[in-house]
Amino acid sequence: MLFKRYLIKPILDGKKTETRRLWKRPLVKVDSTYSARTNFRKNSVFATIKITYIKRERLGAINYNGIKKEGCSSLDEFKKIWIDIYGSWQPSAEVFVIGFQVI
């Protein structure tokens, strides 16, 4: 799974244990392991993660618990990261919420 470079530390520190993705269908499976990386090159792998759950929700339905699991301290911080990755904030967008742990 791809992550921005600035998310490496929160992931490795165990502060980011959830990610939201704008996928049409799940691209990962629960109980499977994946390489966490910053791009598609092999040398960009920084961790191995295990998917613990997948669920669907509207982007704007994120609550304080979800914000913390995203490694953020506020909704504004999460929105800033989301916009950096996806270009805009659309609260009605359906997203996949993927829980994971570093193994």
Helices and strands as residue ranges (DSSP letters): G 5-7, H 8-12, E 18-21, E 33-37, G 42-44, E 45-58, G 59-61, H 64-69, H 75-86, E 94-102
